[in-house]
Amino acid sequence: MSGRGHRPVRYGALGRSPLDGDPEAIRRQHLLRVRGRSVAWIPPLLVLVSILLVDWYTGGEFRTVSWIVLVPGIAAAICGVRGTAVFAVLGLATYVLADHAWPRQYQTGLPDFILVGVGGALAVLACVVRVRGERRMLRMRDVAETTRRTLLRPLPPGWGGLDHAAVYLAADAFARVGGDFYDIQPGPHGTRALVGDVQGKGLGAVEAAAALLGTFREAGYHERELATVAARLETRIHRHGLHLAALDHEDDDRIDRFATAILLSFPVAEPDTVEVVNFGHEPPLVVGPHGVRSLPPGHGLPLGLGELAHMDGPPPTVRITLAPGETLLVVTDGVTEARDSAGVFYPLKSLVTEGMLADPHLADPDRLVAYVRDGTLRHSGGHLADDTTIFAVRRS
């Protein structure tokens, strides 16, 4: 998902799956397609023809016509309900014609006729169950996708005067959303960006991420000082825990969630300055024509653990100067803790440095996130142990 040149997919009304009431949408999910047309009917038809040929050429002592019962069963696995019903009827009719073409002493008779008929009916029933399961699965996938797009909303190109790109890879391919989060919020006091990672997985992490993003989108717009935005985020995750406790979730680990995060601000009046608040997150990398450097490690604790810090207020705001063409790269631990088969962590900084030497334009946010994404997947063999977010941003 790229912030520049990305065209979001359009969905129907919230809460409604585009597959509801649309049999064509289900049919499009079948893999047996050539040039957009379904060819799922070919395998059961070939089996039917093969059974007839074998039955004809093997002689009356070895009849295979009753094997036609397999045809609707195959259709039930790969065709729609109508197609399966057609093959059930076709199989039964073919059985009758093929069986009566033989002399009486070689006919298989009523028992196999009942077998083929019952088999066809059961195949249609199985297909109905399968298609309903597919509809349910696709509906759930659409709900998950809607949730993901609500949490990680699409960012328009050049949003807030920033070139940006982001890649989010969920460790659970079926969940599609987890505890990683990011957003950009323009406002009268500059453009703010937030990248973070909620501890843990599951719905509890998603709830905490949604709470933090909602607060960031409001505070990031209205508050003049970045430190105030940071304080609002700390207060929000604390209130989130109190809400869960009030719901009688004392034994629920969601109450004690915390989140590491990087909060950025691009002031309007200072085009070469970026303000950074680090909540216990991996320090961002600055990638540009002059090389790759890490920002100083933050001294703040993760969001939700601020009460443990012996200081008043949020972590300190660090002001840094970026040269023209320099990009901030922020990743979550899905990148930094990705391991290869030998257990070696992904060497992010050194590989980005090598990439810059090979490609001077790697600092472009789109190229940078694609480079880190491909390197992470290659290093881990495509097996991500945690949700992974790669976020790159610079002034347009």
ABEGO torsion letter per residue (X at the ends): XBABGBBBBBBBBBGBBAABGBAAAAAAABABBBGGBBAAAAAAAAAAAAAAAAAAAAEAABBAAAAAAAAAAAAAAABBAAAAAAAAAAAAAAAAAAAAABBAAABAEAAAAAAAAAAAAAAAAAAAAAAAAAAAAAAAAAAAAAAAAAABBBBBBGBGGBBBBBBBBBABAAAGBBABBBBBBBBAAEBBBBBBBBBEBEAAAAAAAAAAAAAAAAAAAABABAAAAAAAAAAAAAAAAAAAAAAGAAABAAAABBBBBBBBBBBAABAABBBBBBBGBBBBBBBBAAEBBBBBBBABBBBGAAAABBBBEBBBBBBBBBBBGBBBBBBBAAAAABBBAAGBBBBAAAAAAAAAAABAAAABAAAAAAAAAAAAAAAAGGBBABBBBBBBBBBX
